[in-house]
Amino acid sequence: MSCAAGDRRRTVPAVTLSLARRTVGAFALVLASTACTITAPTRSLDGREVRLTLLHTSDWHSRLFPYNQAVTVTDTGLGLQQSNAPFGGAARMNWLIQRERAHADRVLHLDSGDCFQGAPIFNFFSGEAEVRALAHTGVDGVVVGNHEFDRGAFNFGRQYSRWATFPVLAANYLFDDPTTPGSPELGRIARPYHVYDVQGLRVAVIGFGNLSSITSIFDQPNRTGITPLNTVEVAQFYLDTVRAQGADVVVGLTHIGLDEDVRMIHYTEGFDVVLGGHLHIVLNPTQEVTDCLPEDDAGNHFIPQLTHAGAVVDPLAPGCNPATDCCSAFGACPPEGNSPSRAWRLRPGYQARYCTPRTVLLQHSGAFMKYLGRLDLTLSNDPSRFGVHQLSDAGIGAYQGYNRFEVLNHTFTLFPVDSTVAEEPTMAQLLEPYGYALNRVANLDTLVGYSPNGVSRTNDNGGDSPMGNLVTAAMQLRLGVQTDFALTNTLGIRDSIPAGPVSIDQIYNVFPFDNSITTLQLSGREVRELFDFVARRSSGRGCNSQAQISGARVVIQCGGCDRDGSPGLDPNSTACAATINIGLRADGNNQVIPCVTDADCNPTPPSTPEGKSLCDPRSHACMLPLLVNGSYSLAANDYIAGGGSGFFVLQRNTTQVNTYVQLRDALVDVATNGNPCGYDPGAAMTYRQMHPGQAQHGDDGLPVCMRDADCANGFVCSCPDRFAFDASMRTCGSTSCAGETGRCVLSDCRDGVSALVARRCPTVSPANDPAARDRCLCSAAARASETCRILSCFDDGIGASSDGRLHMETVQ
């Protein structure tokens, strides 16, 4: 038997609630309008130790089929091994889920959202396969993720209403009345919480959707039909609701990120476990976070609670004083670092609700179907099982009868999802038609290049990344775009390219979103405002740049700014773009000024950062400092051009022109026009001069060879007739290349492409053709050698390297 909030409209206040203005009376309307009660079945759990298993997944991002990736040090430490590639896949994940269900008594499988977006299957089927796969696992509850809205609220509603067989949760969203004409009717699909009767143990699960990444929900009215609610206040309201209805255990299922999870726990009382997602991280071991954190001068702990008396000051209101009213959006402000008092300060409109701190378990279980998390809990409502030292009135962890069952102990196990895991056949059968359709319409196995060392989307120094530089150069230099500089958000680049052959499928992993290039005309002041925003956003994320650029060189300062007195700088800013350079300097003869180091461009250092000219690391020419009264053309993706990720300086620009050239296509065009690995432009020029009557070929810059010994280490000789299959001996023989037909190609490229082609060879030769497999493998080697003569190399030759164009500094 289970009890859940019914019609979503009846489980939230009938009045509009903003992030900053709420009333307790409005929440009382919710309680009065939801006659949801739990009738406890006959059971005998009181005084016993009860075991509950929570299986946790999150952020599938459409990785329903196994995929390759470069395994990071972090993933290696969590049990993922490169030798066990490919990773992920819904059939493997389902095999693990069903195995762990069978190995547990009381069990719930909960998912933290974002099953949409991240692989080509979403681009072609809009989430249908993802929701069907979730339902096929028998998942017990799913929270709404931000990427569920990537094809709009109507698509979200359509896919979940057709295929979801599980509760969809989001307590911190107020949905429009589903009967309103034009409504996406999300209120009929999502509910704030669900209570499960798990063999007599009543487990309440409250869902919390993302607010930070769906910036459009703050524009009212909006197309999603959602009004955001204050997560902390909503959390406490529903905690009180489910406890009053008799819940034994309360789980928060979130897609709000780690910091928000911790903050929500600190400012509430009553959670036992929080299962989170959004940041794609794994918490191993499980974090233990104390709730009811604020305290007064006497050391009594409390949580802030809205009062009916007094106005609540909006922390976003102009002129709001951070020192008095705006220090926290959650009702209480921690003591200052040098304050002798440990008392927290209540904001106007809030009062203290006293409580006893408890330990709450916080768990994140990774993303992209790389892992399945299993959290095993031992619970009891017998005070004597918690120890005498925990029964004091003020002791953290003291048993409180109001909370019914408390956690005695817990164990977390993380299961990697890789090639060592079997595929569950019914899930594989469900996805098989989608796989056939993708191969038919998308040609995902088509190769666009070869990557000798991989192309990373991150940089150890926090600045520009190889993938970021490659992508933005493709945007800036695209025919018909060709702007002064380009910029895209770092998190819009979703994956790195691992070493090996690069297929269209992997390009989709890098750019799962169908974002296109938008051009804008910006003033110099707008450019400065743009990079100052990037600086603040980067400073809040460990001084890791939240943008990637081409055509510019910028010094970002985190934790402060020495650009004092410059126009447009907020005096309270904690970060800024200290130096911005766009374009190349020229002398009186209109010739660029060459340089090797920055000092060559600034023989006499200017008195202000604005006067600096930095050396462009690619052209080795001095750059032009930003002119605040100048005009600059920018290529950006349409998501940030529309204000996504907080880029409001672009959103309000009225010169936008969407080229409808997708970033994915721009990247493919740049890659396919590159040269093969080992290409030497000098050798190409010499060869063409010596053969004036021949047409130019992409392999003209590769060394000519007759045999492998003619090539450098790591290269082998390739020509059309190099490999020949001897049917009588069933061997694949190699011969010398005649004349100048041979070219030295990268041996890793030949081997990697050969392995891909060989996948189509029969695993066992048929009885009527015993040489079929050997002949196919020989043909694969021959085809691979010839392919690598023309396959573009993903290296510095096409800009796939970091060069310091985004320099990150921390101001002490």
N, C-alpha and C positions, 0 to 999 in steps of 0.2 A: 504494500500500500504506500502511496506517496502523496505528498501535498505540494502544490506549487502555486505561486501567484497566478491569477487567471489573466484576464484581458489586461494587456500592458497599460492601457489608459487608466485602469482602475487601481494600479499599484504605485502610482506616482501622483504628486500633487496636481490638482487641476489648474493651478496657477503657474505662470512661467517663473522658473527659478534660474538665476544666473550663477556664475561661479562665486560671486562675492556676496550676494544678498539672499538670505534664506530665512525662514521662520520655523520655529518648532511647531507652531499651529498648522502650517502647511503639511508637514510630515504627519501630523495627527490625522489629517484628512485621509492620508493613505491607509493608515491602520484601520480607520473606521470603515473604509470602503472595501477592504479585503477581508472577507469572512472566510479565512483559510485556516482551518484547524486540523490538528493531527490527533487521530484516535489511536492510542497505542495498543498494539496487539498484545496478547498474553505472551509474556516472556520472562526469562529468569536470568537477566544480565546483571542485576544489582549485586554489588559486592564482588564481582568476578573480574578477572583480567580478560579484556576483550581485544582481539587482534583485528586490525583494519589495514588493508593494502590499498594504496593509491597508485595507480599506473598513470604516468604523466607524459604527455607529448605536447609539442608546441611548434609553431612557425614552420609548418610543413613546406610552405612556399612552392607548392605544385611539384615537388620532387617525387612524383609517383613512380618514376622509372629510375633504376640505378644510374649513377653518374660518376664521372671522374673528377677528382680535385687534388690539389697539392695539400698534403696533410701537414698542418702546422705543428709547432712544438706543443702548443696547448692541447690539440686533439690527440697527439701521440701520448701525452701524459694521461689522457682520459681513456685510452685503450684503442684508439683508431690507428691502424697501421697501413702504410702506403702499399705494402704487398698484398693487402686484402681488398684493394679496390676492385670493382667500383663500389660506391657507397649508396646507402639509402634504398628507396623503393618501397612502395606500399605493400607489396606481397611479402617482402621480408619483414617489414614492420608488423604486419598482421600475424605472421607466424610467431613472432616474439610475444605479441599481446595475448594471443590465445594460449600460448604455453604458460605465460605467467598467470593468466586467469585460472588455468587449471591447477596451478601450484599455490593457490591462495584460497582462503575460506571466504571472508568478507572482502569484497574487492569492488572498486570503482575505477573506471578509466576516464580521466578528465583531460581536456585539451585546451590550451591557452590561446587558441586563435591563430589567425593569419595562415589559413590553409591555402588561400588564393595567391597567385602571382609569384613567378620565379622560374618558370620553365615553359617551353612552348605549348604544352597541353592547355595551359590557361589562356594563352593568346588565341587559340583556335576554338576552345569549348567553353570559355567564360566561367569556369568554376564548377561545371556540372560533374566532371570526373572526380574532383576533389571532395565535394560533398558526398557523393555516392561512396567514395572510398572510406571516408570517415564513418558513414553510417554502417558500412560493411564490417568495420572493426567492432561494432557494438558499443561505440563510445557512449558514455553515460551523460556527458554534458560538455558543452563547448562555449567559450566566451567569444564575443564579437571582437575581431581584430581590425586594425585600420585598413589593411589591404583587402578586406572583404568589400570595400567600397570602391575599388579601383575601376570597376566598370559601371559605377553608379549604384545608387541605392535601389533602383528598380531591379537591376541584375542580381544584387544581393538577395532581395526579397524573392525573386523568381526562383533562383537556384535552391535556396533553403526551404521555401514552401513546397517545392516539388520533391526534394530528395532527403531532407533532414528527418531522421527518425528519433531525434534526441532533443533535449531542452537546449535552447540557445539563450545565453544569459548576458545581461548588461543592465546593472542597477543604476549606473551613473549617466544614463541617457534618458531624456524625456522625449518620447516619440510623439509625433503629430497624431491627431485623431485619425485612425485608419479609415473612417467614413468620409474624410475630407476629400473632395474631388481632386484628383491628381496626386494623392498621397501614395508613397511607395508601400504603405501598409506594413511597415516594419513592426508596428505595435502589435500586430497579430502573431508575429513570429517570436520576438524576443520577450523575455521575462526577467525580472530582477534576480530571482533565486529559485532554487528547486530543493525540496527536501526528500531524501531517499530513505526508505526503510530497508536497511541492509541486514537481513536476518535479525530484526529486532533492534538494531542500532540505528537511531535516527540521525542521519548526516545531512546537514544543510549546506548547500553550495551557493555562494553569492558571487555573481559575475561583475567584473569591472572592465569596461572597454577603454580604449585609448583615447586620450584627449589631445596630447601634444602633437601627434602626427596628422590628425585630421583637422587642419587649421580652418577648413571651410565651415565647420560646425559653429564657429564663433561669429560667423556672419549671419545675421538673422533678418529675414527668413533665409533658409538655405535649401538646396535641392535634396539634401539627405533627409530632411524632415526630422532633425534631431536638435534638441537644446541640451547643451552639456550641463551637468550638475557637479557640485563640489563632491569629489570622490570621498573625502574623509567624512563629511557630514552624512552623506548617503550611506556610507559603510556602517556608521554607528547606528543609524536608524534601523537598517535591516538586521544588524546584529541583535539589537534589542527585540526586533520583531520575531525572528526565528527562535531566540531563546525563550521568549514568552510563549511560543507555540510548542515548546517541548523538545527542541533539538538537543541531542546529546553532544554532538560534535559540529563545529562550524569551520568550513573551508572557504577561503577566498580564492577564486579563480580569476586571474587577472591578465590583462595585456597592456599594462601601464609602465613597465620597466622597473628595474631593480630599485632605483632611488625612490620612486613613487611607492613601491611596495613597502619599503622600510618606513617611509614617512606615514603611510596609512596605518601601519601597525603601531608606530609611536603615539599617534594621536587618537587611538581607539582602544577599547577593551572588549575581549570576547572571542577573537579569532583563536583557533587552535593551530591551523595550518594555512599558509598562503602558497599557492602554486602559481608561478608567474611566467611571463614570456615577454616578447617584443625586442629584447636586446640580443637574442641568439646566444646566450651564455649558459654555462653549466655551473651550478653551485655544488661542489663536491669537496668537502662534506656539506651537508645541509646547514644553512645559517640558523642560528638561534637569536631571535630579536625580541627585545623586551617591549611590551606594550605599556600603555598608561605611563608615558615617560615624563611629562611635565610635572613639576613639583613647586610647592610654595616655600616660604621662608622656614617653616617648621619641618620641612622634609616630607610633607604629605603629598602623595601623588594624585594627579587629577587629569581629566581630559577637558578641553574647552567645549562648552555647550551654549548654543544660542539662547538668548533671553528674549522675552517679549518687550522688555523696556529698553529704550535707547536705540539709536540708529546704528546699523552696521556700516562702517566706513568701507567703501569700495577701494581695495588696494590699487586698482588701476585708474582711479580717478585723478585728474590733473591736480597737482598741488598737495597730494596726500603725503603726509610727513612720515618717512620710514622710521624715524626715531620714536614715534608715539603710536601711530595707528596702522602702518603699512608694513611692519616687519614680517608678517606672516599672513598667508591667505587661509590659514587653518585655525585662527582664533587665539593662539598663544605664541609668545615669542621667547626664545631661550635667552638666558642672561648673557650680557656682553662678556667678551673674553677676559677683560680686566676687572670685571665687577666682583666685589667681595661677596655679593649675595648670590645664592644659587637659585633664587626664586625666578620662575617664569612670569612674564607679564601678559595679562589677558588683554586682548583688544576690546575696544568699546563694542558693546552689544553681546558680549560673551560672559559666561560665569563658569566657575569651577564645578565639575562633577567629579567627586572624589572616588578613587578606585585603588585596587591593589595590583601592582605590576605582576605580570605573568610572562612566561617564555612562550613565544610563538615560533613555530618552525616555518622557515622560508625556503622554498625550493624552486630552482629553474633547471630545466632538463635539455637545453640546447635547441638546435633548429635544423632544418633541411633534412629531416628524417635520418640524421646521423645517429641518434640515440633514443632509447626508451628508458625513462626513469621509473624506478619502483621505490616507493617510500612505505616501509612497513612500520606501523604504529602499534604499541601496546597501550591500552587505555583502561582506566578504572574510575569508578565513582566511590571507591572505598577510601576514606581519609587515612586510615591506618597504613595503607600501602605507600603513602607518599613520604613517610618518615616524620619524626617528631619535629625536626628542625625546620620543616616546611609548613608547620601548622600555626606559626606565629601570625598575629594579625597583620603585620607589615612585611613579612618575608616574601621575597620574590619566589613564585612557584607555589605559594600556599594554596591548599585545596579550597575551592569555593563551591559550595553546593549549587549556586546559581548556574555555574557553567557545566554542571552535570559531569560528564566524563572528561578527565584530564589525561594528558599524555604522560605515561610512566617512562617509556623509552622509545627509541626510534632507530631504524637502520635504513640507509639509502644505498641502492644498487643501480649502477648505470650499465646498460647493455648497448654496446656498439652495434650498428646496423651495417653490415658489410657482406662481402662475398662468402663468408663462413656461415652465414645464416641462410637457412632454406627458404624457398618461396612458398607461401601458403597458396595452394592451387586455386581456390575459389576466388581470391582476390586477383590473381594473375589472369583468370578467365574473365573477370569483370573488366579489367583494363585492356585486354587484348584488342578489342575493336578500336579503341582510341589510339593504340600504338600503330595499328595498320593504317588508320586514317592519317596520322601524322606523317608516316613515311610516304604516303601517297601524295599529300598536298604540300608538304613543307621541305622535302629533301634534306632532312636534318643532318644526314651523314655527309653531305657535300663539304669538301675541304676548302678552306680559304687561306690556309697557311700552315707553317710549322714553327713552333716555339722551342728554341733550344734550351732555354733556362726558365721558362714560364714568365708571365707578366703579372706582377702583383698589383692589387688595388690599394695596398697600404705602403707606408714608408716608416721605417724605424725612427726617423727623426720627426715624424708628425707632419711633414710638409707635402710637397707634390709627390705623387706616386707614378710609377711607370705606366700603369693603366690610365690614370687620370690625364697624364700628358699626351698619351696616344689618342684618347677619346676627344679631348678638347682641341687638339690639332686637327683631327678629322672634322670637327664642327667648324672651326674657324676657316679652314682652307677649302671647304667643300665648294665646288663650282656653283656659283649663284648665291653663295653666302659671303665668303671672303670679307670678314670684318676686321676691325683693329685688334680685337681680342675676343676670347671665348671663355665662358665660365659655366661649370655645371656643379651640382651639389655632390659631395663625395659619396653620400649614402645612396645616391641614384645609381652608382656603379656597384652592382650587387655581387660580383664575383671576380676572382682572379682567373687567369688562363694558366692551367698547369703546363708543364713541359710536355711536348709531344705534338702530334697533329692537332690542328685547330679546325673544328667543324662549325657549321652553322648552329648546331645545337649548343655549343659552348658560347657562341656569340649571344644567343638568347639568354643563357645563364648570366652573362655580364649585363645585358640590357633586357630584362624580362618585361619592362614597361614599354608601351608603345609611344614613348615620348618623341617629339619632333623638335627640330631646331627653330627657334624664334629669334628674329633679329630685332634690336632696339637701338635707338639713338639716345645716348646719355650725355648729360653735361659732366664736366669734371667734378663738380660738387656731388652729383649723383654717384659717380664712380667711387669717390671717397666714402660716401655714405654706404655704398654697397660693400666695400672691403672692410669698413669699420664694423659692419654687421657680421661679416665673416669672422672677424677677429673676436668679437664678443662670443659668438656661437662656438668658436674653436676653443676659446679660453675656458668655457664651461664644460668642455669635453677633453680635459687633460692636455690642452694646447695641441690637439691634433686637428689639422686643417679640415674644415667642413665644406671646402670648395676646392675644385681643381681648375687650373687655368692654362691658357695658351695665349701667346702674344703679349704677355705682361710679366713683370717680375715685381714681387711684393714682399716686404718685410712685415710680418705680423708680430705684434708684441702682446703677450698674454700677462695678465696680472697687473697691468698698469700701462702707462703710455708716456713717452717723453716728447710727444708732439704738442707740447704746451702752447696754448694760445693760438693754435691753428684754427682756421675757419671751420665751423661745423662740428668741432669736437666737444662732446659732452664733458664738462669738468669732472663729473662723477664716474666717467667711463673706467672700467676695469681692463680694457683692452682696446687696441686700435691698430690700423694699418699705418705704421710709422713712415714707410716709404712706398710709393707706388710709381712704377715706370711702365709706360706703354709706348711702343714704337722705337725707332732707332735714330740716334743723333747723326747729323751730317755737318761737314765743315763748309767753308765758303764755296767750295767747288761742288757742293752737293754730293760729296763722297762720305760714306759712313766712316765713323771714327773707330778704328780697330782697337781691340783690347785683349788682354790675357786675364787680368784681375780687375777687381773693382777700383783699385787704386789708380789704374790707368785712366779711368773715367773721372776721377776726383783727385787730381794732383794737389789741389788745395781744398781740403774738406770744407763744405759750406757750413754756415752757422745753423741752418735749419735742416731737418730731414727732408723737407720738400725740395731742397736744392740738389739732393744727391742724384747722381746718374750711375746706375749699376751696369755691370758688364753682362750682356746676354750670353749665357753659357753655350748656346747652340751656334749662333752666328759669330760669336766673339767680336761683337760690336757694342759700343756704348749706347745706352738706352736714353729715352727722353723722360724727364720727370713729368708727373701729371700736372696739367694746367687746369686749375679749378674753374677757369672760364672757358676752357676748351670744349670740344665736342668729340665724342667717341662712339664708334659703332660696336655693338656687342652681339655675339651669338650665344644664346642660352637655351636650355631646354624649356619646353612650354610649361612644365610643371612649376619651376621656380619663377618663370615669367608671370605666371598667374598668382604668385604670392605663396606658393607651396614652401614648406619648411621655414616660413617666416620672412621670405624675401619680398617684403611689402614695398621696398624701394623700387622693385621692378614691376610689381603689380599695378602701381599707380601711374606707370609710364604709359603715355598715350601713343607712342610711335611703334607699337609692337606689330610685327608682320610674321605670321606663322608660315614657314616655308613648306611645311608638311613633309619635310625630309626627315625620316626617323634616324635617331642617333645610331641605331643598329645598322642601318644601311650605309650611313656615312663611314662607320668603322670598317665595314666589309669592303667598301670601295677603296679606302686607303690601303687596306691590307692586300687586296688582290692586285693592286698596282705596284706593289713592292717587288724587290728583287729576291732571288733564292738565297738561302744560307751559303756563305762562302763567296758571295759575289764581290768582285773587285772592279770598280768603275774604270781604273786605269787599264786593267787587262781587257775590259770590254772595248775601250777606245782603240787600243792597239789591234785587237782582233778585227774590228770593223774597218780600220785603215788598211789592213792587209787583205781584206776580202771586200773590196768596194762594190762588187756586183751582187753580193748576197743581201737578202733582207735581214733586218735586225731581229734578234731573238732574245728572249729573257735570260737565256743561259750563256750569252756571249761573254759575260764577265766571269764565268767559271773556268778554271784551268782545264786545258785539253789533256786527255789521257788516253792510253791504250789498255792499261791494267791498273790494279789497285796500287801497285808500288809507285806509280807515277804521281799519286796524290799524297797530300800531307796527312799527318796523323789525324784520325777522326773522320777521314773522307775516303770514299770508295769510288771506283770508276763505273760510270753508267753509260750504256748505249742501247739502242733498240733491240739488238740481237745478242745482248750479253748473256742472258739466261736461256737455255734450251733444254727441254725435257726429253730425256732418252726413254722411250716407252719400253724398250726391251730390258733395260737395266733398272727402270723406274727410279732414275736419279735426275737431279737438276744440275746440269753442268754449266760452267761459265767459260766464256771464250774471251779472247782479246778483242778490243774495239778497233775496227779498221779505220785508217786515215785519221780524220779529225772528227769522227762521229762521237767520241767519248768525252764525257765531262765529269769532273770530280764533284760528287755530291756528298752531303753530310750523311755519314753512315747511320747515325741515330734516326735521321729522317727516313731513310730507306727502311730501316727495321721497324720503326713505329707505324709507317703507312702500310707496310707489308702485313703487319699484325692485324690492322683494321680490315684490309681487303680479305685476309685469310678467314675472317669470321664468317664469310659467306661460303666457304668451302665445306663440303660434307664432312661430318665428324668421322664417319666410317664409309669406306668405298662400297658401292653396291656390288652385288655378286656378279652382274654382267659387265662391270667395269672396275676391276680391282685397282687400277692405277688412278682412279678419278681424284682421290684426295691429294696424292703426291703431285699430279699434274696441275691441280688448282693452286697448290702452295707455290709451285715454281712460277706459275703465271702471276701470282700475287707479288712475288719478289721482283719480277720483271716490270710489272706495272708501277710498283712503288719507286723503283729507281728512276723511271722516266718522269713520274709525277714530281719527284724532288728536284728535278732540273728546272721546273718552272714555278714551284710552290713558294709563295712569298714567305720571307723570314720575319717572324715577330721579334725584332730586336731593335737596336738603336737606329738602324737604317730607316725605320718608319716612325721613329720617335718613341719607341716603347722603352723608355728609361727615365729615371728621375735625374734632374739636373740642378736643383736648388732654386727654381723659379719662385717657389713659395718657401721663404725662410722663416722659421718659427723661433721666436725669442721669448724668454721669460724674464719679465722685469721684476727685480727684487725690491 
